[in-house]
Amino acid sequence: MKTHIFSLVFLFFSLAQGLNPKCDTQDYGSNLKVFHIYSPCSPFKPSKPLSWEEDVLQMLAKDQARLQYLSSLVAKKSVVPIASGKQIVQSPTYIVKAKIGTPPQTMLMAMDTSNDAAWIPCKGCLGCSSSVFNNAKSTTFKTLGCQAAQCKQVPNPTCGGRACIFNMTYGSSSIAANLSQDTITLATDPVPAYTFGCLQKTTGSSVPPQGLLGLGRGPLSLLSQTQHLYKSTFSYCLPSFRSLTFSGSLRLGPAGQPLRIKYTPLLKNPRRPSLYFVNLIAIRVGRRIVDIPPSALAFNPTTGAGTIIDSGTVFTRLVEPAYIAVRNAFRRRVKVANVTSLGGFDTCYRVPIVAPTITFMFPGMNMTLPQDNLLIHSTAGSVTCLAMASAPGNVNSVLNVIANMQQQNHRVLFDMPNSRIGVARELCT
């Protein structure tokens, strides 16, 4: 079986200015072109560059929105994120190029491991971006009716004429979509009759401009719909923030996955079966295990408490008792008296520091983070911050989220047939 590798695009901001990729490079084989989401090739680049501090504050605001959104998922309630003075744009961090329909139309779809159903803005959608899928021009497109089995697998289905319509919230947005099918092509792999939502209306600012590809565990996710092709297995490797290309890879299917990798079991939460829960049993700073109240790490399907691995959050968030314990242990090891703050980061330094490692400990697997996974530095190098924070307090969050900065330069392997996640160090370039 061939290796299926797809390009990921890291949503980091002004650090890769001056990069001049060749935007007209053609995809080949099972590889897709990689590019920075704010590069000259990207339609999502800002109209003017942001300063480093603006970058960090904006990322923190987006993370705050995503954490509130994830907390609403595990609690099965609707939460509208609020951030004073800033508009929240809660978008997943990576996009992947997909081709939809016959003949194919290219869309830059956001990849989200905490959602299932795919959705694409279709022609005539109210509130969608200008880049839409023209379903009328696809000879393989069809709308599913209320009698379709998939209509029972979407949130809040209703019948509009003969079409199955579903409605859901995403971050601070709401969407309405017709349940549809068409061919989706990832690299050179066509997937006929792929079920997705054809967006008819959106409100708010959280909807990814060209659609979303769900990599969760639910029945309408990419894993479930391509089980025959990819055997419910995928991995990704996220590059260091210092990489000028900010490019990584998404590898679908068991072929080419690492053999030397340690695993930890996945946990099942019936209230939110799509999220990738793992059992975080302890956290070590340097060589010493931090004294954390067991309740701060405990998995509880009833309340939604526990730990997930998520591709869409940038900075790891821990529930307050766990974060304070880890932060204080980190400060003691650094031994620098003058600690400052930047936005939601409360452990920043204006002098060079030597940071200890931090290790997330799981049954069967440890994930040790070196400095590159723990610290963010200003462009001039004058400010260094511990790149973790406490979970949002205004939603009484009980969720710990292992985020993508802490996953960088690791191959993270999702093995659904064996209900486990593996992590191995890898230089992601």
C-alpha positions as CSV (number, residue, x, y, z in Angstrom):
1,M,0.0,0.0,0.0
2,K,1.3,3.4,-0.8
3,T,1.9,6.1,1.7
4,H,-0.6,8.9,1.7
5,I,0.9,12.2,2.7
6,F,-0.9,15.5,2.7
7,S,0.3,19.0,3.4
8,L,-0.6,20.8,6.5
9,V,-0.4,24.5,6.8
10,F,0.5,26.0,10.1
11,L,-1.4,29.1,11.1
12,F,1.5,31.2,12.5
13,F,1.7,34.8,11.7
14,S,4.5,37.2,10.7
15,L,7.6,35.0,11.3
16,A,7.9,33.7,7.8
17,Q,7.8,37.1,6.0
18,G,10.1,37.2,3.0
19,L,9.3,33.6,2.1
20,N,8.7,33.4,-1.6
21,P,7.4,30.0,-2.5
22,K,6.5,29.0,-6.0
23,C,2.7,29.1,-5.9
24,D,2.2,27.4,-9.2
25,T,3.9,24.1,-8.2
26,Q,1.7,21.1,-9.2
27,D,0.8,18.4,-6.8
28,Y,2.1,14.9,-7.6
29,G,1.6,11.3,-6.4
30,S,0.2,11.3,-2.9
31,N,1.8,14.6,-1.9
32,L,0.2,18.0,-1.8
33,K,2.0,21.3,-1.9
34,V,2.6,22.8,1.5
35,F,2.5,26.5,2.3
36,H,2.1,28.9,5.1
37,I,-1.4,30.1,5.6
38,Y,-0.3,33.7,5.6
39,S,2.3,33.2,2.8
40,P,2.0,35.0,-0.6
41,C,0.3,31.8,-1.9
42,S,-2.5,31.9,0.7
43,P,-5.8,33.7,0.2
44,F,-6.0,34.1,4.0
45,K,-2.8,36.2,4.5
46,P,-3.4,39.5,6.4
47,S,-3.5,42.8,4.6
48,K,-0.6,44.1,6.7
49,P,1.9,42.2,8.9
50,L,1.3,42.1,12.6
51,S,3.9,42.7,15.3
52,W,5.1,39.7,17.4
53,E,3.1,40.9,20.4
54,E,0.0,41.3,18.2
55,D,0.6,37.8,16.8
56,V,0.8,36.3,20.3
57,L,-2.2,38.1,21.7
58,Q,-4.3,37.2,18.6
59,M,-3.4,33.5,19.0
60,L,-4.2,33.6,22.6
61,A,-7.6,35.1,21.8
62,K,-8.3,32.4,19.3
63,D,-7.2,29.7,21.7
64,Q,-9.5,31.1,24.3
65,A,-12.4,30.8,21.9
66,R,-11.4,27.3,21.0
67,L,-11.1,26.2,24.6
68,Q,-14.5,27.5,25.3
69,Y,-15.9,25.8,22.3
70,L,-14.3,22.4,23.3
71,S,-15.6,22.9,26.8
72,S,-19.1,23.4,25.3
73,L,-18.7,20.1,23.4
74,V,-17.9,18.0,26.4
75,A,-20.6,19.7,28.4
76,K,-23.1,19.4,25.5
77,K,-24.1,23.0,26.0
78,S,-23.8,26.1,23.8
79,V,-21.1,28.6,24.8
80,V,-20.5,31.8,22.9
81,P,-16.9,32.9,23.4
82,I,-16.3,36.5,24.6
83,A,-13.0,38.4,24.6
84,S,-12.9,42.0,25.5
85,G,-11.7,44.4,22.9
86,K,-11.0,41.8,20.2
87,Q,-13.1,40.1,17.6
88,I,-12.9,36.3,18.0
89,V,-12.0,34.3,14.9
90,Q,-11.9,30.7,16.1
91,S,-10.5,28.8,13.2
92,P,-8.6,25.5,13.2
93,T,-4.9,25.8,12.8
94,Y,-4.3,23.7,9.6
95,I,-5.7,23.5,6.1
96,V,-5.4,20.8,3.5
97,K,-6.1,21.1,-0.2
98,A,-9.0,18.9,-1.4
99,K,-10.7,18.6,-4.7
100,I,-14.5,18.3,-4.7
101,G,-16.8,17.2,-7.5
102,T,-16.6,16.2,-11.2
103,P,-14.9,18.1,-12.7
104,P,-12.9,18.8,-9.5
105,Q,-13.0,22.2,-7.8
106,T,-10.2,22.9,-5.4
107,M,-11.0,24.0,-1.8
108,L,-8.6,24.8,1.1
109,M,-10.4,22.9,3.9
110,A,-9.6,23.3,7.5
111,M,-8.5,20.1,9.3
112,D,-10.1,19.6,12.7
113,T,-9.5,16.5,14.9
114,S,-12.3,17.5,17.3
115,N,-15.1,17.5,14.7
116,D,-16.6,14.8,12.4
117,A,-18.8,16.0,9.5
118,A,-17.2,17.9,6.7
119,W,-18.9,21.0,5.3
120,I,-18.2,23.1,2.3
121,P,-19.6,26.6,1.4
122,C,-21.8,26.1,-1.6
123,K,-23.0,28.5,-4.2
124,G,-25.8,30.7,-2.9
125,C,-24.7,30.4,0.7
126,L,-25.7,33.4,2.8
127,G,-22.8,34.6,5.0
128,C,-20.2,32.4,3.4
129,S,-16.9,33.6,1.8
130,S,-16.5,34.4,-1.9
131,S,-14.8,31.1,-2.5
132,V,-17.6,28.5,-2.8
133,F,-18.2,25.1,-4.3
134,N,-20.5,25.4,-7.4
135,N,-22.4,22.1,-6.8
136,A,-24.5,22.8,-9.9
137,K,-21.4,22.2,-12.1
138,S,-20.6,18.8,-10.6
139,T,-22.1,15.8,-12.4
140,T,-21.5,13.6,-9.3
141,F,-23.2,15.9,-6.7
142,K,-26.4,14.9,-5.1
143,T,-28.5,16.0,-2.1
144,L,-29.5,13.4,0.5
145,G,-33.1,13.2,1.6
146,C,-34.5,12.7,5.1
147,Q,-34.8,9.0,4.5
148,A,-31.0,8.6,4.2
149,A,-29.3,6.8,7.0
150,Q,-26.8,9.6,7.3
151,C,-29.5,12.0,8.2
152,K,-29.7,10.4,11.6
153,Q,-26.0,11.0,12.1
154,V,-25.9,14.8,11.8
155,P,-26.8,17.3,14.6
156,N,-30.4,18.7,14.7
157,P,-31.6,17.3,11.4
158,T,-34.8,18.7,9.8
159,C,-36.6,18.2,6.5
160,G,-36.8,21.0,4.1
161,G,-38.7,19.7,1.1
162,R,-36.9,16.5,0.3
163,A,-33.5,17.6,1.6
164,C,-32.0,16.6,4.9
165,I,-30.9,19.9,6.6
166,F,-28.7,20.0,9.7
167,N,-27.9,22.9,12.0
168,M,-25.0,23.2,14.4
169,T,-22.8,25.7,16.2
170,Y,-19.1,26.0,15.6
171,G,-17.2,28.3,18.0
172,S,-19.2,31.6,17.9
173,S,-20.9,30.7,14.6
174,S,-24.0,28.8,13.6
175,I,-24.4,27.0,10.3
176,A,-27.2,25.4,8.3
177,A,-26.3,22.9,5.6
178,N,-28.0,20.4,3.2
179,L,-26.6,16.9,3.7
180,S,-25.0,16.1,0.3
181,Q,-22.6,13.6,-1.4
182,D,-19.9,14.1,-4.0
183,T,-16.5,12.8,-4.9
184,I,-13.7,14.2,-2.8
185,T,-10.1,13.7,-4.0
186,L,-7.2,13.9,-1.6
187,A,-3.9,14.0,-3.5
188,T,-4.5,11.3,-6.1
189,D,-7.0,9.3,-4.0
190,P,-10.7,9.8,-5.1
191,V,-13.4,9.0,-2.5
192,P,-16.7,8.6,-4.3
193,A,-20.0,9.5,-2.6
194,Y,-18.4,11.3,0.3
195,T,-21.1,12.7,2.7
196,F,-20.7,16.3,3.7
197,G,-22.8,19.4,4.5
198,C,-23.3,21.8,1.6
199,L,-23.5,25.1,3.5
200,Q,-26.6,27.3,2.9
201,K,-26.2,29.9,5.7
202,T,-23.6,30.9,8.2
203,T,-23.5,33.5,11.0
204,G,-20.6,34.7,13.0
205,S,-16.9,34.7,12.3
206,S,-15.8,31.2,13.3
207,V,-16.5,29.3,10.1
208,P,-13.4,28.3,8.1
209,P,-13.7,30.2,4.8
210,Q,-13.5,27.2,2.4
211,G,-14.9,24.5,4.6
212,L,-13.9,21.9,7.2
213,L,-12.7,18.3,7.0
214,G,-13.5,16.4,10.2
215,L,-10.9,14.0,11.5
216,G,-12.8,13.0,14.7
217,R,-14.0,9.5,15.5
218,G,-17.7,9.9,14.6
219,P,-19.7,8.1,11.8
220,L,-19.4,10.9,9.3
221,S,-15.7,11.7,9.8
222,L,-13.0,11.1,7.2
223,L,-11.8,8.1,9.2
224,S,-15.2,6.4,9.1
225,Q,-16.0,7.2,5.5
226,T,-12.6,6.1,4.2
227,Q,-12.3,3.0,6.4
228,H,-11.8,0.7,3.4
229,L,-9.0,3.0,2.1
230,Y,-7.1,4.2,5.1
231,K,-8.1,1.6,7.7
232,S,-9.1,4.2,10.3
233,T,-5.4,5.2,10.8
234,F,-3.6,8.5,10.3
235,S,-0.8,10.5,11.7
236,Y,0.6,14.0,11.5
237,C,3.9,15.7,12.2
238,L,3.9,19.4,13.0
239,P,7.0,21.5,12.4
240,S,8.8,23.7,14.7
241,F,7.7,27.4,14.8
242,R,11.3,28.2,13.8
243,S,10.8,26.4,10.4
244,L,10.5,29.1,7.7
245,T,8.1,27.0,5.7
246,F,5.8,26.0,8.7
247,S,5.0,22.9,6.7
248,G,4.1,19.5,8.1
249,S,2.6,16.3,6.9
250,L,-0.7,14.4,7.4
251,R,-0.2,10.7,6.5
252,L,-3.4,8.7,5.9
253,G,-3.4,4.9,6.2
254,P,-1.2,2.3,8.0
255,A,1.5,2.3,5.3
256,G,4.6,4.3,6.2
257,Q,3.7,4.8,9.8
258,P,6.6,4.6,12.3
259,L,7.4,1.2,13.8
260,R,9.3,2.5,16.8
261,I,6.7,4.4,18.7
262,K,5.1,4.1,22.1
263,Y,1.3,4.1,22.6
264,T,-1.2,5.0,25.2
265,P,-4.9,3.8,25.1
266,L,-7.6,6.1,23.9
267,L,-10.5,6.6,26.3
268,K,-14.2,6.7,25.3
269,N,-16.5,9.4,26.4
270,P,-20.1,8.5,25.4
271,R,-21.1,12.1,25.8
272,R,-18.6,13.2,23.2
273,P,-17.3,10.1,21.4
274,S,-15.4,12.1,18.7
275,L,-12.8,13.7,20.9
276,Y,-9.5,12.0,21.4
277,F,-9.4,11.5,25.2
278,V,-6.2,10.1,26.8
279,N,-5.3,9.4,30.4
280,L,-2.9,12.0,31.7
281,I,-1.7,10.5,35.0
282,A,1.1,12.9,36.0
283,I,3.3,15.8,34.8
284,R,7.0,16.0,35.5
285,V,9.0,19.2,35.5
286,G,12.7,18.3,35.1
287,R,13.0,15.0,37.0
288,R,10.4,15.7,39.6
289,I,6.8,14.8,39.4
290,V,4.6,17.8,40.2
291,D,2.1,17.5,43.1
292,I,-1.2,17.9,41.3
293,P,-4.7,17.2,42.8
294,P,-5.8,13.9,41.2
295,S,-9.2,15.4,40.4
296,A,-7.5,17.9,38.1
297,L,-6.3,15.1,35.8
298,A,-9.1,12.5,36.3
299,F,-11.2,11.3,33.4
300,N,-14.9,11.7,34.1
301,P,-17.3,11.0,31.2
302,T,-20.2,12.5,33.1
303,T,-18.7,15.9,33.5
304,G,-16.5,15.8,30.4
305,A,-13.4,16.1,32.6
306,G,-10.1,14.7,31.3
307,T,-7.4,15.3,28.7
308,I,-7.7,15.5,24.9
309,I,-5.1,15.8,22.1
310,D,-6.2,18.5,19.7
311,S,-4.8,19.8,16.5
312,G,-6.7,23.1,16.5
313,T,-5.5,24.7,19.8
314,V,-2.0,26.3,19.6
315,F,-1.0,26.5,23.3
316,T,-1.6,23.7,25.8
317,R,-4.2,24.6,28.5
318,L,-4.4,22.9,31.8
319,V,-7.2,23.2,34.4
320,E,-6.3,25.8,37.0
321,P,-5.0,23.6,39.8
322,A,-2.8,21.6,37.4
323,Y,-1.5,24.7,35.6
324,I,-0.6,26.5,38.8
325,A,1.3,23.5,40.1
326,V,3.2,23.1,36.9
327,R,3.9,26.8,36.5
328,N,5.2,27.2,40.0
329,A,7.5,24.2,39.6
330,F,8.8,25.7,36.3
331,R,9.4,29.0,38.0
332,R,11.3,27.4,40.8
333,R,13.6,25.6,38.4
334,V,14.3,28.7,36.3
335,K,15.3,30.7,39.4
336,V,14.7,34.1,37.9
337,A,13.0,36.5,40.3
338,N,11.5,39.0,37.8
339,V,8.5,37.3,36.1
340,T,6.3,39.4,33.8
341,S,3.2,38.6,31.7
342,L,2.0,38.9,28.2
343,G,-1.7,38.5,27.6
344,G,-2.8,35.1,29.0
345,F,0.9,34.1,29.5
346,D,1.8,34.7,33.2
347,T,5.3,33.3,33.1
348,C,7.5,35.5,30.9
349,Y,11.1,36.7,31.3
350,R,13.1,39.6,29.9
351,V,16.4,37.9,30.5
352,P,17.8,34.6,28.9
353,I,16.7,31.5,30.8
354,V,17.5,27.8,30.9
355,A,14.2,26.0,31.0
356,P,13.7,22.5,32.4
357,T,11.9,19.9,30.3
358,I,8.2,19.2,31.0
359,T,7.0,15.6,30.6
360,F,3.3,14.5,30.1
361,M,3.0,11.0,31.5
362,F,0.5,8.5,30.2
363,P,0.1,4.8,30.7
364,G,2.7,3.2,28.4
365,M,4.0,6.5,27.1
366,N,5.8,9.6,28.2
367,M,5.9,12.8,26.1
368,T,9.0,14.9,27.1
369,L,9.0,18.4,25.8
370,P,12.3,20.3,25.2
371,Q,12.6,24.1,25.2
372,D,11.4,24.4,21.6
373,N,8.1,22.9,22.6
374,L,7.8,25.0,25.8
375,L,9.0,28.5,25.1
376,I,8.0,31.3,22.7
377,H,10.4,34.1,22.0
378,S,9.9,37.6,20.7
379,T,11.4,38.4,17.3
380,A,14.1,40.4,19.0
381,G,14.6,37.8,21.7
382,S,13.9,40.2,24.5
383,V,10.9,38.3,25.9
384,T,10.5,34.6,26.5
385,C,7.3,33.0,27.8
386,L,6.2,29.6,29.0
387,A,3.8,28.6,26.2
388,M,1.1,27.2,28.4
389,A,-1.8,28.7,30.2
390,S,-4.7,28.0,32.5
391,A,-7.9,26.8,30.9
392,P,-10.5,29.6,30.6
393,G,-12.1,30.3,33.9
394,N,-15.3,31.8,32.7
395,V,-16.8,28.5,31.5
396,N,-15.6,26.5,34.6
397,S,-13.5,24.3,32.2
398,V,-12.6,20.8,33.3
399,L,-10.7,20.0,30.1
400,N,-7.0,19.7,29.7
401,V,-5.9,20.2,26.1
402,I,-2.5,19.0,24.7
403,A,-2.1,21.6,21.9
404,N,-0.2,21.7,18.7
405,M,2.8,23.7,19.8
406,Q,3.6,21.0,22.3
407,Q,3.1,18.4,19.6
408,Q,5.6,20.0,17.1
409,N,8.4,17.8,15.9
410,H,6.5,14.7,17.1
411,R,4.8,12.1,14.9
412,V,1.3,11.7,16.5
413,L,-0.3,8.5,15.3
414,F,-4.0,7.8,15.7
415,D,-4.6,4.0,15.5
416,M,-8.4,3.5,15.7
417,P,-8.5,-0.3,15.1
418,N,-6.4,-0.7,18.3
419,S,-7.9,2.3,20.1
420,R,-4.6,4.0,20.9
421,I,-2.5,7.0,20.2
422,G,1.3,6.9,19.6
423,V,3.8,9.7,19.9
424,A,7.4,9.6,18.7
425,R,10.0,12.4,18.3
426,E,10.5,13.3,14.6
427,L,12.0,16.3,12.8
428,C,9.1,17.6,10.8
429,T,10.3,19.3,7.7
